[in-house]
Amino acid sequence: MKKRKILFAAFEAVPFIKTGGLGDVAGSLPPALCDGENEVRVVLPRLASLPEEFAQKLRFIKSFTVPLSWRNQYCGLFELKYNGVRWYFLDNEYYFGRPMPYGYFDDGERMAFFAKAVCECMVHLPSFFPDVLHCNDWHSALAAVFLREQYRGIVNYERVRTVMTIHNLKFQGVYDAYNLGDILGLSGSQAAREQLCADGNLNYLRGAVCYADRLTTVSPGYAEEICTAEFGEGLQEIFRRRRSVLSGILNGIDNAAYDPAGDPALAENYSDPAGKAANKRALQALLGLREEPDTPLFVMVSRLTEQKGVDLLCALLPRLRERKLQLAVLGTGDCELEQTLTLAALDSNGSMATRIEFSEKLSRLFYAGGDVLLMPSRFEPCGLSQMIAMRYGTVPLVRATGGLRDSVTEYAGEGGTGFCFEDCTPEALLAAMERAVQVYGDAAAWRALTERDMAERFGWERSAASYRDIYRELCS
């Protein structure tokens, strides 16, 4: 049987580059999608931060020119076989040879180049012209627009179907409408102007939401939420209009990569909750916390922003000092929140620690050494930290929103996997923390809860099957 050819486009993917959940998903989902019906290949930018161990193994295929409005830019195409998948890297030193993947004044032009290069590279992929182009977030969103506007009538391109997955609707790629012509070369298209522009601005993600054949988000709950004014970020009317092609598919994690029984970042490996004790001691010692095995240790591994509810936690810090618990925070984000957490830790007498850094290795010890993971997010499209935490026997405490609601159920004696709260207030967060402390005091109940969490599996099998169904429908 001839396999369907799927080209998966993303701006980051582990182990090549990761700044957030998109990197985890783009690195672990494509290998899970490959089966007897589908051949999946991934296209990424060749960023300067690509680890040398992979850069040395890249195989040059060819170079070609990418037309971007009045520009004609060089693009090199490289290939790497890794983890059973072919990964393609698009090279352009001007756009991608920078220390960081994002955060530049010309990100709009950089992402437009990437999306256009994805379209152009299709005819240069050896024996592989995709049946489906699967775009991810606003960085590659324009590829779905370019295919319909600038490749119409071209052999093979006409039959390509598009899937647009939204990992976080908060980030849409909004720029001055002048760029519709100057960068995208689409000022002559009335349809493009109507579907990409709103309120005087050019919106990359809006374009893909209108043009793509299928839309997906990273959890069923978030798919429902983005159809509302509260979570739709201005696009809720389009999502409601296109509800018939919108699906919510819960993300998964790589259970082999996140395995406390073999994780080299841990102080001691374990396959039973009892093994967490050595990691808790190691984490407390590393962070300068008092080494108290019977005191519940709450951990947070997160971007330090209001979206993640970090301000709710900061509002509670004076009251938490009065309670028998410890708190450890790892992450970077808003300067004011970073400063509040840092100063509170300095004045905590060993009950709180703050590490303002992004460290994959240290995050593993947080997951293994913590007792409770805090995720008080205002909104959370999916979230992976709660899944990773459960894999390591750390109980998630979450606000019931988006993918957190889909993946964590309230503890209820013999059932449930964590602690949830509804109201986005410091008081509601504190009440959930107090419930967790109370259950932690019952050693038998806590052990049963952590055993139940470690038995949970959020692998990609079920989610990959849902994506395959979408590919099958599009190609039928």
C-alpha positions, 0 to 999 in steps of 0.5 A, a space after each residue: 500500500 502506498 503510504 501517505 506523505 506527511 510534512 510536519 513543519 515547526 520552528 523548534 523540536 527536541 533535541 535540536 532546539 527547545 524553548 517550550 512545549 512546542 519543542 517537546 511535541 514537535 520532537 516526540 509526535 512525528 516518530 509516533 505518527 509513522 506507521 504502515 499508512 503514513 510516512 512523516 518527515 519534519 522540516 525545521 530552520 537550521 538555527 545557530 543554536 543547533 547542537 554541534 553533535 547534530 550539525 556535524 551529521 547534516 547532509 547537504 541536499 541542494 540550495 534553491 531560491 525563495 521568492 518573498 515579495 520583491 526579495 529572492 533569498 538563498 535557502 540551503 536544504 539539509 537532511 538528518 536521519 534521527 529516531 526513525 525520522 528524516 529531519 530537514 533543516 532550512 538554512 539561511 544565515 541572515 534569518 537563522 544564524 542568530 543566538 536565540 530563535 525568537 525575539 528579533 525586530 524582524 521576526 515577522 520577515 523571518 517567519 514569513 521566509 520560513 513558511 515560504 521556504 517550507 513550500 518551496 522545499 517540497 519540490 526538492 525533497 528526494 522522492 517525497 512530495 507531501 500529501 499533507 502539510 502539518 503546520 504548528 503555531 504562527 511560525 509556520 502558519 503562512 505556509 497554509 496561506 501561501 499554498 492556496 494563494 501563490 501555488 494554485 494551479 501548480 502540479 502537485 501543490 494543488 493536491 496538498 492538504 493542510 492541518 494547522 495545530 495551535 499550541 498557544 493562541 496567545 501568540 499569533 504573529 501580528 504585524 503592520 498591514 503594510 507587510 501584506 505586500 512588502 513581505 508576503 507579496 499578497 497585497 493584490 489578493 482581496 481574499 488574503 487581505 480579508 482573511 489575514 488582516 483585522 483591526 488594521 493589522 496583519 495576523 499570520 495565525 488568523 490567516 492559517 485559521 481561515 485557510 487550513 483544511 483542518 484545525 487542531 488544538 492540543 487538548 479537547 478543553 482548549 478547543 472548546 475554550 477558544 470558541 469563547 470570547 474569554 479565550 479566543 484572543 479575538 479569533 473566536 468567531 472564526 473558530 465558531 464558524 469553522 467548528 466542524 473542522 476543529 479538533 482538540 487532541 490532547 498532547 502526550 509525552 515521550 515516556 521513554 525520555 521521561 522515565 525516573 527509572 533511567 533518567 541520568 539527571 536524577 540523584 537516584 533512579 526509581 520505579 516506586 514512589 519510595 525512591 523519591 526520598 533520595 531525590 528530595 534530599 538531593 534537591 533540598 541540599 542543592 537549593 539550600 532548603 532545610 532537609 526535612 523529609 516529612 515536610 511537603 515540598 511544592 515545586 514549580 517548573 514554569 515560565 514566570 508569567 501571569 499566564 502561568 498564575 505565578 502572580 497568584 503564588 506571589 500573593 500568597 508568599 507571606 501566608 505560606 511562610 506561616 505553614 509547614 511546607 517548602 517551596 522551590 521555583 525554577 524558571 525565567 520570565 517577567 522581571 517583577 515576578 522573578 524579583 519577588 520570588 528571589 527576594 522571598 527566597 532570600 528571606 525564607 530561612 530555608 523554606 523557599 528557594 528560587 532558581 532563575 534559569 532554564 535548565 532541562 537537567 535541573 527540571 528533572 530533579 525538581 520533578 523527581 524531588 518535589 512532592 507537589 507540582 504547582 500549575 495555577 495557570 490562567 489558561 493552559 492549552 495543554 501543559 506537559 509539566 503535569 504529565 511529566 510530574 505524574 510520571 515521576 510520582 509528583 502530584 499535580 496541583 492545577 487550575 481546572 482549565 484547558 488541558 489541565 482539566 483534561 489530564 488531572 482529576 481531583 483527588 477523592 480518597 480512592 480516586 483522582 490524580 491531583 488537586 484542582 481549583 476553579 477560581 483564578 484567585 490566591 485564596 482558591 490556590 491556597 485552599 488547594 494547597 492546604 488540601 494537598 498538605 492535609 492528604 500528604 499528612 496521611 502517609 498511606 493515602 499519599 503513597 496510594 495517590 503517587 502510585 496511581 500517578 506513576 501508573 498514568 501513561 500520557 504517551 502518544 499512542 492515542 493522540 497519534 491515532 487521532 492525527 492519523 484519522 485526520 490525515 486519512 480523512 483529508 486524503 480520502 
